Amino acid sequence: MKRNYSYHSFFNFINTYSILVAVGSFSSYLFFSDLFNIKPNYIVASGLSIGLWVIYTLDHLLDGLSIGGNASSVRHREHFLKHKQIARLILFGSISLIVLSFWLPETYYSYIVILCAVTLLHFWINYTLSVRFITLRYFKEVFVAFVVTIGFVITPILEAQPFKDVNQLIHIFIFFYLINLSNLFLFSYFDKERDQKDNMITIAHFYGLDKLRWLIYLGIGVSFIVLAISYMYGYISGVSFLIFLAMQTTLLGIIIFPSFFRTNDRYRFFGDLVYLYPLITFSFLG
């Protein structure tokens, strides 16, 4: 019994505090740097990791505060109950980003401003406009997936201007966008009942679970086509192909076996885990 409790607590902690988001963004930055044959900047990698964690955690905190202590999900309930401690961590993370910015090349400054503006737009839509125009939240998953893809795919090439292989960039961007979008659709699929209890509107409420499931299949299917084309044209190596294929297979497994992955929120753990896959294969890359 104690072992099961520890097991559940581990999953809850990882999922609740977006640990895999932080580590996964660092891992993905290094992976795409290698994929584009660009020397990684570890200050940028650290900033991307901390920045995404701050954004995800702030989003969960605002959701938790808006729902209150009766939130259906552990993640939102924890962020409400421990909002003071979490707010301090967000503040510390934000200060760390400011400190890191002093070591960044000037190339990144305008890029950071754009990302910050887009992020603020996301929060404005989600927590202001959505109160009066609830249908705007329909675009949340599509919007967030796009911003995350920009952060992961575009960031590594900023110090390599002009970037030569635009076709490679386009193929990889489209593929990874579909992966991110399918992942967010998966989260909405599994969170539908809890979101409904908490009066949170996601794409699952507009399409229903059956249509959303087919959208997930479609996203993964199209991403596989783009992946196959990218490999045939030599835009990615064989090892990179296997890493991307493992990501797709994991997401496909989650939607095929919903009962297993719904238990203890495994869908969220393994959905975030896909961004760590490059860590175990870095020695084979390049």
Disulfide bonds with the S-S distance in Angstrom:
none
